[in-house]
Amino acid sequence: MAIRIITDSAADYSAQEIEKRQITCIPMTVSFGDKEYLDGRDITKEEFFELLTEGKDFPKTSQPSPSSFLECFEAAKEAGDSVIAILISSALSGTLQNAVLAKSMADYENIYIVDSKIATLGMRILVDRAVKMRDNGRTVHEIVAELEDLKPRLRLFAGLNTLEYLAKGGRLSKTTAALGNLANLKPIITFTEDGNVTLCGKQMGIRHACKQVAKLVMSDEPDIDCPLYLLYAYDQKNCAAFLHTLQKSGLNLDSPKVRGIGPIIGTHIGTGAFGIVYVAKTDR
């Protein structure tokens, strides 16, 4: 009996990375006006950000339907395989709820749905751990237990370059965003223990934002034996400045893993954002 690992496109894997890991990625949908795209299949990260910055329409994202999961679950049931689905935080999306519905429709017990309580590269850390354990012959119950133990140690901090997209998405008033942009205000966000996004700081300018995020990271003791990713949204300039600040703070990253985020999170934070995802030594 094989173990099938499923995630959704908020994990921001490329098609090549998905194939290499032998996992299944259920795409979310991003739409500009009347035009819909399957994330990671019909539109690349670069194409998305070009439409975001140059197009007239503000994008909308939507979760996969239950039928998207049901097809995978029924195929696993027919083969007698187990399924581990590692999905975007249920506090941000109805994706997990639709997967739970599909599980009940499939009427198959060997489906394990993991609420990552995070997004983008934080999901990747969980998926990659599951893939490694699967390839090492660990059981489905061992893998799920390991993921649940790892989740409280995951951290994501990001500095936003602009408030424009939070306002466009209705998460911030246009007046507040306009005043913040005039003051060159850079908000810093993180994920809470229950999987929500919250503001954990704000600074005037990218340089000070980089310093505050670095301070947050260094006070948290990253586990250097676990994966650590730097993230950026379209433009890597601010991410490069953040890496320099981290290294000056004493965090030695010889070959940092730098990855771009995609449409699902990019819709809300816009271009120029920078951040870091890592595993802390202790739980929250």
Secondary structure, DSSP 8 states (H G I E B T S, - for coil): --EEEEEEGGG---HHHHHHHT-EEE--EEEETTEEEEBTTTB-HHHHHHHHHH-SS--EEE---HHHHHHHHHHHHHHT-EEEEEES-TTT-SHHHHHHHHHHHHT-S-EEEEE-SS-THHHHHHHHHHHHHHHTT--HHHHHHHHHHHGGGEEEEEE-S-SHHHHHTTSS-HHHHHHHHHTTEEEEEEE-TTS-EEEEEEEESHHHHHHHHHHHHHTT-B-TTS--EEEESS--HHHHHHHHHHHHTT---SS-EEEE--HHHHHHH-TT-EEEEEEBSS--
